[in-house]
Amino acid sequence: MTTIQASTTSIQTSSSGGSSSSGGSDISSQISRITSQITKLTQQLKDVANGSGSAEDKQKQQELLQAQIKMLQAQLAQLQRQQAEEAQKKQDQKQGKEEGVNNPSDKHQIDIYI
């Protein structure tokens, strides 16, 4: 009887309400780490298909690897959304600083009647 061994890796992500300058690089490093893991699991998936063993064992290993890849892809999508939100917040803050006397906004509009 063949024993199937699969390693599971879990990535812990934390979302905080506050924004910090290191938050963007932390998310970027998590994204690159997850992308690297997906690449490794994809290679393992190819190796299982080309490896030796019964068809049933290969199928079980492939299903486990595919489940891990899907989990990592979901985490990757979440991190990318979080990164996009932070980029949008930074853009909004930058635009907020630019508005004022020389760059009027809709909130600071003066109607002049003659």
Beta strands, then each sheet from edge to edge (+ up, - down):
end
